[in-house]
Amino acid sequence: MNAVSRFFKNMWRKFHLTQIIILMVSIVVLLGLGFIVYFMKSADVESLQKGLAQPTILYADDGEVASKLSANRSESVSIEKMPENLQHAVVSIEDNRFYEHNGFDLKGMTRAFFKNTVSGGVVQGGSTITQQLTKNAMLSPEKTYKRKIEELFLAIEIEKVYKKDEVLEMYLNTIYFGSGSWGVQNASKKYFGKEVEDLTLSESAMLAGIIKAPSALSPYNNLDKSIARRNVVLNQMVKYGYITEAEASEAKQEEPELKDRSGDPLKGKYPHYADSVINEAIKRYGLTQDELLTKGYKIYTAMDQQVQSGLEEVYKKERIFPKSVNGEDSQSAAILLDPKTGGVTAIVGRRGDHVFRGFNYATQMTRSPGSTIKPLVTFMPALEEGYKPTSMLKDEPTKFGEYEPQNYSKTYEGEVPMYRAVEKSLNVPTVWLLNEIGISKGLDALKRLGIPTEDEDRNLSLALGGMHKGVSPKQMAEAYTTFANDGVRRESYFIKKIIGPDGEVKPKWEPKEVEVTSKEVSDEMTSMLLRVVEKGSGKKAKTSGVDIAGKTGSTQVDGTRGTKDQWFIGYTPTLVGAVWVGVEKADESHHLTTNSSDGAVPVFKEVIEEVLPHLDDTSFDVDSINEEQQPAEESKKDWFDNLVDKWNEIF
């Protein structure tokens, strides 16, 4: 009886356990079904077209819309105009089972998984063309499992609504091909200067090959890699029966004829500022170029539209820019900052036609700053050490070891007050003073001012701009914000904040505020730099109705009296600007015949005149320099200097 009872009890327990297991399995199945239903409902096919056409909006400092960033996808073409070889090339290399699956290729993903596992790295992708299209359409760039699943279900839903040719057409009209080109029509013009319908087999295969890594495989960036990838595509086309071995062999022999007829991919206003915003968003916020141009962000910037427009107008005036000795156009760049915030209010990165994210001379160039570094490395730290603007400095031919600097005029006055050395940009007194206070003091000052130096810069030639790598106009303008902002330097920035589809995007770092020196020292520097514009080397920047302080600088070409770099860093109480004019590769037959006083300074004056109506505060509240110590002598020197300046203006 006990045995029978135990038997039924055990059976009853097993029955209950089985029920529990069935219940749990049912719950899991229901959850799974609910999970699937949820994502199928969230897979809104209508969002596809919307997601493929979202521009990023740039807002100016006042909150008004300034411009739009969007990939130039306006030149879409129908699938009928796309050569079959192009279609087959893309399918062969990106998704060879495209015409067989329904948007999701389990077989392809499994094969890719095992290949990547065996190789120990990613050698083959598992995403279908449809999945890639959905990824381009998703407004948010987040990389989560939820997003991957949403992409998968959207891909499946898309293939229920669109035919294969329609999916491929959308894909080829929106995919990024590098060098600022979205879509095959733009890419065809960018690389081969022709309509997409005129592409050869070889050219079609090259475009298909670029998709994997648009920057690294661009023929403009690496032609050899691009050709090698083209050949891989051709081999794949043979493998899947789209072309013969003979056709592939002939296409491999074709030498690419690169020709850019694409035009500017940025169609919005202020392309120079837009380029800088893209660069900063990539570096500081971790976004990608493709996301920025296609995902509909709201980017709030420090731009002043009136100032930006004014700066661009100045750079349209060909007459104000000097030509090189052989008659070629000079190059130039300018950047304007708000010294109170560090925000970049305006920028032009180069002269000539805008090149999408091309080399920016205002932010990416590093050159010797010439005499514009003198206030930073010598005079500011000297004031901190107790010198005064009226302190007398040695001005006579002097050797400092093997180094023997010379004044530009080759004339010397025995000794001069500091303010005069600044005003006339005298070399020997500047080097002598740096030697007196010690070069370590100068290097420390540059560090506080945000100017990078190298070990090779630890010598007295640094006083005159002798640097191993040099600086950019942006770095120099940022350093000079110290004098316009009571001794406090503001790190510069373009972007105030970015709002994405999922909320605010957090930056990797924020611009800092650096207390460089005292207000007393910065005021004394401003007093001396005001004289540079009032009666010194920067006189041609003098503008009615506004106080301008600043410093000129030039670098010479060896063996000539010509220059390769001309600088003027100037500031008002509410604006700091750096203007650079020069030539890219200087030599005896390619240089500028003028110095900064006749090149960069007049350009700066044009800028100030253009933006003056938009400046709030135009007068400095600083004490004038007391010249009572040697009034008679100074009067003689001013008379002589005025005579020399007049002679130079005439001849």
VEXBA-8725 format. One line per 5 residues: number of its first residue (from 0); their letters; for each residue x, y, z of C-alpha. Coordinates in steps of 0.2 Angstrom, whole numbers. Each point is the difference from the previous one (the first is absolute). Example, Ala and Ser with C-alpha at 12.3 -4.5 7.8 and 13.67 -1.06 7.14 Angstrom:
! residues 2
0) AS) 62:-22:39 | 6:17:-3
! end
This chain:
! residues 651
0) MNAVS) 0:0:0 | 14:12:4 | 9:-4:-16 | -16:4:-10 | -2:16:9
5) RFFKN) 17:5:-3 | -2:-4:-18 | -15:11:-2 | 8:14:10 | 15:0:-12
10) MWRKF) -11:-1:-15 | -10:15:7 | 16:10:3 | 6:-4:-18 | -16:5:-7
15) HLTQI) 1:17:9 | 18:2:-6 | -5:-3:-18 | -14:13:2 | 12:12:7
20) IILMV) 12:-3:-14 | -14:1:-13 | -5:16:8 | 17:8:-1 | 3:-5:-18
25) SIVVL) -17:7:-4 | 5:16:8 | 16:1:-9 | -8:-4:-17 | -13:14:4
30) LGLGF) 13:12:5 | 10:-4:-16 | -16:2:-11 | -3:17:9 | 18:4:-3
35) IVYFM) -2:-3:-18 | -17:9:-2 | 7:15:9 | 15:1:-12 | -11:-3:-15
40) KSADV) -11:14:5 | 15:11:4 | 7:-4:-17 | -9:15:-9 | 4:-1:-18
45) ESLQK) -6:17:-3 | 15:6:11 | 12:-6:-14 | -2:15:-12 | -1:12:15
50) GLAQP) 16:-7:7 | 9:1:-16 | -4:19:-2 | 4:8:17 | 11:15:-1
55) TILYA) 10:6:15 | -4:18:5 | 13:12:6 | -6:14:12 | 10:16:2
60) DDGEV) 4:7:17 | -16:9:1 | -10:-16:-2 | -5:4:-18 | 1:-13:-14
65) ASKLS) 17:4:-9 | 2:-15:-12 | -4:-18:-4 | 12:-14:-2 | -6:-14:-11
70) ANRSE) 8:-12:-11 | -3:5:-18 | -12:-14:-5 | -10:11:-12 | 7:-8:-16
75) SVSIE) -8:-17:2 | -2:-10:-15 | -12:-14:-4 | 6:-18:0 | -2:-1:-19
80) KMPEN) 14:13:-2 | 12:-10:10 | 10:-12:-10 | -3:-18:3 | 18:-2:3
85) LQHAV) -1:12:15 | -15:-9:7 | 9:-17:-1 | 16:7:7 | -8:7:15
90) VSIED) -10:-16:3 | 15:-11:-3 | 11:8:13 | -13:7:13 | -14:-14:0
95) NRFYE) 1:-14:-13 | -16:-8:6 | -10:17:-2 | -12:-7:-12 | -3:-16:10
100) HNGFD) -3:6:18 | -15:10:7 | 10:14:8 | 9:-11:13 | 12:-13:-5
105) LKGMT) 3:-13:14 | 11:-11:-11 | 11:15:-4 | 1:5:18 | 5:-17:5
110) RAFFK) 13:-2:-13 | 7:17:5 | 0:-4:18 | 10:-16:-2 | 12:8:-12
115) NTVSG) 3:15:12 | 2:-13:14 | 13:-10:-9 | 10:15:-6 | -1:8:18
120) GVVQG) -6:17:-8 | -14:7:-11 | 4:-5:-18 | -18:-2:-6 | -15:10:5
125) GSTIT) -17:-8:2 | -12:15:-3 | -10:-1:-16 | -2:15:-12 | -18:3:7
130) QQLTK) 7:0:18 | 13:13:-5 | -14:10:-8 | -10:0:16 | 16:4:10
135) NAMLS) 2:16:-11 | -19:4:3 | 0:-2:19 | 0:18:8 | 10:-5:15
140) PEKTY) 18:-7:-1 | 0:-9:16 | 8:-17:-1 | -10:-11:11 | -8:-18:-1
145) KRKIE) -17:8:0 | 5:11:-15 | 7:-15:-9 | -16:-10:2 | -10:15:-6
150) ELFLA) 11:1:-16 | -3:-18:-3 | -19:1:1 | 0:16:-10 | 10:-9:-13
155) IEIEK) -13:-14:-1 | -14:12:-1 | 8:10:-13 | 1:-15:-12 | -18:-3:3
160) VYKKD) -4:17:-7 | 14:3:-13 | 6:-10:-14 | 18:-5:-1 | 4:13:-14
165) EVLEM) -8:13:11 | 11:-4:15 | 16:-1:-10 | -5:17:-8 | -2:8:17
170) YLNTI) 16:-7:6 | 10:5:-14 | -7:18:0 | 4:2:19 | 16:-10:4
175) YFGSG) 16:10:4 | 14:-2:-13 | 13:11:9 | 7:17:-4 | -17:9:4
180) SWGVQ) -10:-11:-13 | -17:-8:5 | -8:-10:-14 | 7:-8:-16 | -4:15:-11
185) NASKK) 10:12:12 | 14:-13:1 | 1:-3:-18 | 3:19:-3 | 12:1:15
190) YFGKE) 11:-13:-6 | -2:-2:-19 | -8:17:-5 | -15:-9:-9 | -18:-5:2
195) VEDLT) -3:-17:9 | -7:-7:-16 | 16:2:-9 | 11:-10:13 | 11:-14:-7
200) LSESA) 1:-17:8 | 16:5:8 | -7:16:7 | -15:-9:6 | 10:-12:9
205) MLAGI) 11:13:8 | -15:9:7 | -7:-16:7 | 16:-3:9 | 1:17:8
210) IKAPS) -16:-3:10 | 9:-11:13 | 12:14:6 | -4:16:-9 | 14:10:7
215) ALSPY) 14:-13:-1 | -5:-7:-17 | -3:17:-9 | 11:0:-16 | 4:18:5
220) NNLDK) 7:-5:17 | 8:-17:-5 | -1:-5:-19 | 9:-16:2 | -12:-7:14
225) SIARR) -14:6:-10 | 6:-9:-16 | 3:-16:11 | -17:1:7 | -8:2:-18
230) NVVLN) 9:-16:-5 | -8:-9:15 | -17:6:-6 | 3:-6:-17 | 6:-17:6
235) QMVKY) -17:-1:10 | -10:4:-16 | 9:-14:-9 | -4:-12:15 | -18:4:0
240) GYITE) -2:-1:-19 | -3:18:-4 | 15:2:-12 | 13:-12:-8 | 18:-2:5
245) AEASE) 5:9:-16 | -11:15:4 | 8:1:17 | 17:-1:-7 | -3:14:-12
250) AKQEE) -8:11:13 | 15:-3:12 | 12:8:-14 | -10:16:0 | 9:15:8
255) PELKD) -12:11:10 | -2:17:-8 | -4:11:15 | -10:16:-3 | -10:10:13
260) RSGDP) -16:8:-7 | -10:-2:16 | -1:18:7 | -2:4:18 | -10:-13:10
265) LKGKY) -5:13:13 | -14:10:-7 | -4:10:16 | 7:17:5 | 16:3:9
270) PHYAD) 10:-16:-7 | 16:5:9 | -8:1:16 | -10:-16:-3 | 16:-9:-4
275) SVINE) 7:5:17 | -16:-5:9 | 1:-18:-9 | 19:-1:5 | -4:5:18
280) AIKRY) -15:-11:2 | 10:-15:-6 | 15:3:12 | -9:7:15 | -17:-9:-1
285) GLTQD) 5:-17:-8 | -12:2:-14 | 3:-6:-18 | -1:11:-15 | -14:-11:-7
290) ELLTK) -10:2:15 | 2:19:1 | -6:2:-18 | -14:-12:0 | -7:-3:17
295) GYKIY) -9:17:4 | 10:7:14 | -2:18:7 | 16:8:3 | 1:16:10
300) TAMDQ) 16:10:-5 | 9:16:5 | -2:7:-17 | -5:18:-2 | -8:0:-17
305) QVQSG) 3:19:-4 | 18:-2:4 | 2:-17:-10 | -9:8:-15 | 12:16:2
310) LEEVY) 15:-11:0 | -5:-10:-15 | -3:17:-9 | 17:5:3 | 7:-16:-7
315) KKERI) -9:3:-16 | 11:16:-3 | 14:-5:-11 | 8:17:0 | 5:0:18
320) FPKSV) 10:-16:0 | 19:1:-6 | 6:-11:-14 | 16:-9:0 | 16:6:-9
325) NGEDS) -5:-11:-15 | -17:6:-1 | -9:-14:9 | -14:3:13 | 5:0:18
330) QSAAI) -9:-12:12 | -9:7:16 | -11:-4:15 | -8:9:14 | -9:-5:16
335) LLDPK) -9:12:12 | -4:-5:19 | -10:8:14 | 13:2:13 | -13:-1:14
340) TGGVT) -6:-17:-4 | 13:-7:-12 | -14:-4:-13 | 6:1:-18 | -12:14:-8
345) AIVGR) 7:-2:-18 | 12:-9:-10 | 7:-2:-18 | 12:-14:-2 | 7:4:-17
350) RGDHV) -2:11:-16 | -8:-6:-15 | -14:-13:-3 | -6:-9:15 | 7:-18:1
355) FRGFN) -11:-11:11 | 10:-3:16 | 16:5:-9 | 16:6:8 | -5:15:12
360) YATQM) 14:12:2 | -8:8:14 | -1:-15:11 | 11:-14:-7 | 15:10:-7
365) TRSPG) 16:2:11 | 12:13:-5 | 13:11:9 | -10:15:7 | 14:12:-2
370) STIKP) 0:16:11 | -18:-4:5 | 7:-11:14 | 11:14:8 | -14:6:11
375) LVTFM) -3:-18:6 | 17:-7:3 | 10:16:5 | -10:15:4 | -14:-7:11
380) PALEE) 12:-11:11 | 12:15:1 | -15:11:7 | -4:-14:12 | 19:0:6
385) GYKPT) -2:19:4 | 5:9:-16 | -11:14:-5 | -5:6:-18 | 12:15:3
390) SMLKD) 15:-11:5 | 15:2:-11 | 6:-14:-10 | 17:-3:-9 | -1:4:-19
395) EPTKF) 17:-3:-8 | 9:-14:-10 | 2:-14:12 | 5:-18:0 | -8:-13:11
400) GEYEP) 12:-14:-2 | -1:-5:-18 | -17:9:-3 | 1:18:-6 | -17:8:-4
405) QNYSK) -2:15:-10 | -14:14:-1 | -9:-1:-16 | 6:18:-4 | 18:-4:4
410) TYEGE) 0:16:11 | 2:1:19 | -3:13:13 | 11:-6:15 | -15:-2:11
415) VPMYR) -19:2:-1 | -15:-1:11 | -9:-16:0 | -16:8:-8 | 11:6:-14
420) AVEKS) 7:-18:-3 | -18:-6:-1 | -6:14:-11 | 14:-1:-13 | 2:-19:2
425) LNVPT) 19:1:3 | 8:-17:1 | 16:3:10 | -8:8:15 | -13:-14:0
430) VWLLN) 14:-14:0 | 10:10:13 | -15:1:12 | -4:-19:-2 | 18:-4:4
435) EIGIS) -1:11:15 | -16:-8:8 | 5:-17:-6 | -7:-11:-13 | -8:-11:12
440) KGLDA) -12:15:5 | -4:2:-18 | -4:-19:-3 | -11:0:16 | -10:15:-6
445) LKRLG) -3:-9:-17 | -6:-15:9 | -13:11:10 | -5:8:-16 | -3:-16:-9
450) IPTED) 14:0:-12 | 8:-17:-2 | 19:-1:-1 | 13:-13:-3 | 17:-4:8
455) EDRNL) 8:8:-16 | -8:17:4 | 10:2:16 | 11:14:-7 | 0:19:-2
460) SLALG) -6:0:-18 | -17:-5:7 | -2:19:5 | -2:3:-19 | -11:-14:-4
465) GMHKG) 13:-13:-3 | -10:-16:3 | 3:-18:-5 | -19:-3:-4 | -8:17:1
470) VSPKQ) -18:5:4 | -17:2:-8 | -9:16:-2 | -13:-7:12 | 13:-3:14
475) MAEAY) 7:17:-2 | -17:8:1 | -4:-10:15 | 16:5:9 | -4:19:-4
480) TTFAN) -17:-2:9 | 10:1:16 | 4:19:-3 | -18:4:-5 | -8:-10:15
485) DGVRR) 10:7:15 | 13:-13:0 | -12:-15:-2 | 2:-12:-15 | -15:-8:-7
490) ESYFI) 2:-17:-10 | -8:3:-16 | -15:-11:-7 | -13:0:-14 | -13:-10:8
495) KKIIG) -10:4:16 | -11:-16:0 | -7:-13:-11 | -18:-7:1 | -3:-17:-9
500) PDGEV) -15:-11:-3 | 3:-7:18 | 3:16:9 | 16:10:3 | 17:-8:-5
505) KPKWE) 13:1:14 | 17:7:-6 | 16:-9:5 | 7:16:7 | -5:18:3
510) PKEVE) 10:16:-4 | 10:6:15 | 3:17:8 | 18:4:4 | 6:14:11
515) VTSKE) 16:5:-9 | 5:16:8 | -6:15:10 | -12:13:-7 | 14:13:3
520) VSDEM) 12:-9:-12 | -13:-3:-13 | -5:19:1 | 18:4:-2 | 2:-11:-15
525) TSMLL) -16:7:-8 | 7:18:3 | 16:-5:-10 | -9:-9:-14 | -12:15:-2
530) RVVEK) 15:10:-5 | 5:-13:-13 | -16:4:-9 | 1:19:4 | 17:3:-6
535) GSGKK) 10:-16:-2 | 1:-14:-13 | -19:-3:1 | -5:18:-5 | -10:-6:-15
540) AKTSG) -12:-9:11 | -5:16:8 | -19:2:-2 | -11:15:5 | -12:-3:14
545) VDIAG) 8:-15:8 | 16:-3:11 | 11:-14:-7 | 15:-8:8 | 11:-12:-9
550) KTGST) 16:-7:-6 | 8:-3:-17 | 11:-14:-5 | 9:-6:-16 | 12:-14:-4
555) QVDGT) 13:2:-14 | 5:-11:-14 | 19:-4:1 | 10:9:-13 | -14:13:-3
560) RGTKD) -8:15:8 | -17:-8:-4 | -11:-9:13 | -9:-16:0 | -11:3:15
565) QWFIG) -9:16:5 | -10:2:16 | -10:12:10 | -8:-4:16 | -12:14:5
570) YTPTL) -14:3:13 | -13:12:6 | -8:-2:17 | -13:-13:-7 | 9:-8:-15
575) VGAVW) 17:-8:-2 | 5:-4:-18 | 15:-9:-9 | 4:3:-18 | 13:-10:-9
580) VGVEK) 6:3:-18 | 13:-10:-9 | 6:-13:-12 | -1:-18:2 | 17:-5:-6
585) ADESH) 12:15:0 | 17:2:-9 | 10:13:-10 | -13:0:-14 | -16:-2:10
590) HLTTN) -2:12:15 | -9:16:4 | 10:17:-3 | -9:9:14 | 1:-2:19
595) SSDGA) -15:-2:12 | -3:19:1 | -5:0:-18 | -8:-17:-1 | -8:-7:15
600) VPVFK) -3:17:9 | -11:7:-14 | -10:-16:-1 | -4:1:19 | -5:19:-3
605) EVIEE) -13:-6:-13 | -6:-13:12 | -3:13:14 | -8:12:-11 | -12:-13:-6
610) VLPHL) -5:-6:17 | 1:16:10 | -19:3:0 | -2:-16:9 | 13:3:14
615) DDTSF) -7:5:17 | 15:8:10 | 13:9:-11 | 11:9:13 | 13:-7:12
620) DVDSI) 0:7:18 | 19:-1:3 | 13:13:5 | 11:8:-13 | 18:-2:1
625) NEEQQ) 9:13:9 | 14:7:-12 | 5:14:11 | 17:-8:4 | 8:5:-17
630) PAEES) -13:12:-10 | 13:9:-10 | 9:-16:-6 | -16:-8:-4 | -6:15:-10
635) KKDWF) 15:-2:-11 | -2:-18:-2 | -18:2:-5 | 4:13:-13 | 13:-12:-7
640) DNLVD) -11:-15:0 | -14:10:-9 | 12:5:-13 | 6:-18:-3 | -19:-6:0
645) KWNEI) -4:13:-13 | 15:-5:-11 | -6:-18:1 | -17:5:-5 | 6:9:-15
650) F) 13:-13:-6
! end
